[in-house]
Amino acid sequence: MAGRRDIVLARFPFTDQAGTKLRPVLILAEIPGPYHDYVVLFITSQLGQATPGLDVVIHPTDACFVQSGLKVASVFRIGKLASMSEMLISGTLGTLEQPVFDEIVIRLTRLFQAGQSS
């Protein structure tokens, strides 16, 4: 069973539904209820997709990198959220250290608060 801050491999369907691809995602939270669903954040190795000031990038030289289980520098895509069933999770790569996870939560909060009236 996956937990908050875990980086896991999940099966995502191709757009033509012809198959699936394993992709890394960060578990943000388990959704309460009987179904073992999670809110997840997409991770990509395509550094050019990072939105400055929004996305979080980690590099192999960062202290948190080894524990993450990721193989290459990666972007945590703050604006790319999904919910998924535990059945789509194939395994755990690693865990994101608390300070980096906290920064992701701060950036998510800012994104959701953007444009609100005071």
KEVEX-997036 format. One record per residue (C-alpha): residue number from 0; x, y negated, z; residue in three letters. Coordinates in Angstrom, 2 decimals, decimal comma. Last residue first. Example, Ala and Ser with C-alpha at 12.3 -4.5 7.8 and 13.67 -1.06 7.14 Angstrom:
2
1;13,67;1,06;7,14;SER;
0;12,30;4,50;7,80;ALA;
END
This chain:
118
117;-9,28;-39,18;-0,88;SER;
116;-10,42;-37,93;-4,26;SER;
115;-8,99;-34,64;-5,46;GLN;
114;-6,93;-34,70;-8,64;GLY;
113;-4,28;-32,32;-7,42;ALA;
112;-5,33;-30,46;-4,27;GLN;
111;-5,30;-27,02;-5,92;PHE;
110;-1,87;-27,62;-7,43;LEU;
109;-0,52;-29,02;-4,17;ARG;
108;-1,75;-25,91;-2,34;THR;
107;-0,09;-23,65;-4,90;LEU;
106;3,15;-25,61;-4,49;ARG;
105;3,03;-25,23;-0,70;ILE;
104;2,24;-21,50;-1,03;VAL;
103;5,22;-21,05;-3,36;ILE;
102;7,46;-22,92;-0,92;GLU;
101;6,28;-20,63;1,90;ASP;
100;7,16;-17,58;-0,21;PHE;
99;10,65;-19,01;-0,70;VAL;
98;11,05;-19,55;3,05;PRO;
97;9,58;-16,11;3,88;GLN;
96;11,92;-14,00;1,75;GLU;
95;10,33;-12,29;-1,24;LEU;
94;10,12;-8,53;-0,94;THR;
93;11,28;-5,75;-3,21;GLY;
92;10,53;-3,74;-6,33;LEU;
91;7,36;-2,03;-5,13;THR;
90;5,57;0,52;-7,25;GLY;
89;2,99;1,26;-9,92;SER;
88;0,27;-1,21;-8,99;ILE;
87;-2,82;-1,01;-11,22;LEU;
86;-4,74;1,14;-8,68;MET;
85;-4,26;-1,62;-6,08;GLU;
84;-6,85;-3,54;-8,04;SER;
83;-6,05;-6,93;-9,43;MET;
82;-6,74;-10,60;-8,93;SER;
81;-4,90;-13,08;-11,06;ALA;
80;-2,84;-16,23;-10,78;LEU;
79;-0,70;-18,00;-13,36;LYS;
78;-0,42;-21,67;-12,35;GLY;
77;2,41;-21,08;-9,87;ILE;
76;4,45;-19,03;-12,36;ARG;
75;7,25;-17,54;-10,24;PHE;
74;10,17;-17,76;-12,66;VAL;
73;12,94;-15,18;-12,70;SER;
72;16,71;-14,81;-12,94;ALA;
71;17,43;-11,17;-13,70;VAL;
70;17,00;-7,72;-12,09;LYS;
69;14,29;-8,44;-9,51;LEU;
68;14,37;-6,41;-6,30;GLY;
67;13,45;-9,49;-4,27;SER;
66;15,89;-8,57;-1,46;GLN;
65;18,84;-9,21;-3,78;VAL;
64;17,56;-12,63;-4,90;PHE;
63;16,86;-14,34;-1,58;CYS;
62;20,42;-15,67;-1,12;ALA;
61;20,34;-17,28;-4,57;ASP;
60;23,21;-16,36;-6,98;THR;
59;20,99;-13,94;-8,94;PRO;
58;18,67;-16,87;-9,70;HIS;
57;15,22;-17,80;-8,38;ILE;
56;12,84;-20,20;-10,10;VAL;
55;9,71;-21,67;-8,50;VAL;
54;7,08;-23,24;-10,75;ASP;
53;5,55;-26,65;-10,16;LEU;
52;8,21;-29,37;-10,02;GLY;
51;9,55;-28,38;-13,43;PRO;
50;7,20;-26,05;-15,34;THR;
49;9,12;-22,85;-15,98;ALA;
48;8,40;-21,21;-19,36;GLN;
47;12,00;-21,74;-20,52;GLY;
46;13,15;-19,38;-17,78;LEU;
45;11,50;-16,41;-19,53;GLN;
44;12,20;-13,79;-16,86;SER;
43;8,56;-13,90;-15,85;THR;
42;6,63;-13,54;-12,60;ILE;
41;2,84;-13,73;-12,32;PHE;
40;1,20;-14,50;-9,00;LEU;
39;-1,14;-11,99;-7,38;VAL;
38;-4,41;-11,99;-5,45;VAL;
37;-4,96;-8,41;-4,36;TYR;
36;-7,71;-5,78;-4,44;ASP;
35;-7,92;-2,88;-1,99;HIS;
34;-11,63;-2,21;-2,73;TYR;
33;-13,33;-2,07;0,70;PRO;
32;-13,29;-5,75;1,50;GLY;
31;-10,88;-8,58;2,22;PRO;
30;-8,69;-9,63;-0,73;ILE;
29;-5,05;-8,79;0,00;GLU;
28;-2,87;-11,85;-0,31;ALA;
27;-0,05;-13,43;-2,31;LEU;
26;1,40;-10,25;-3,83;ILE;
25;4,07;-11,33;-6,30;LEU;
24;3,94;-9,85;-9,79;VAL;
23;6,37;-7,91;-11,96;PRO;
22;5,04;-6,57;-15,29;ARG;
21;4,58;-3,03;-16,55;LEU;
20;2,97;-3,06;-19,98;LYS;
19;-0,32;-1,48;-20,95;THR;
18;-1,86;0,12;-24,00;GLY;
17;-4,04;-0,41;-27,05;ALA;
16;-6,32;-2,95;-25,28;GLN;
15;-5,69;-5,43;-28,14;ASP;
14;-4,61;-8,05;-25,58;THR;
13;-2,16;-5,60;-24,06;PHE;
12;-3,28;-4,34;-20,68;PRO;
11;-1,30;-5,17;-17,53;PHE;
10;0,17;-2,40;-15,35;ARG;
9;1,68;-3,76;-12,15;ALA;
8;5,23;-3,68;-10,82;LEU;
7;5,48;-5,09;-7,32;VAL;
6;7,08;-8,01;-5,50;ILE;
5;5,91;-7,89;-1,91;ASP;
4;5,32;-11,23;-0,14;ARG;
3;1,94;-10,08;1,34;ARG;
2;1,61;-6,32;1,31;GLY;
1;1,40;-3,37;-1,05;ALA;
0;0,00;0,00;0,00;MET;
END
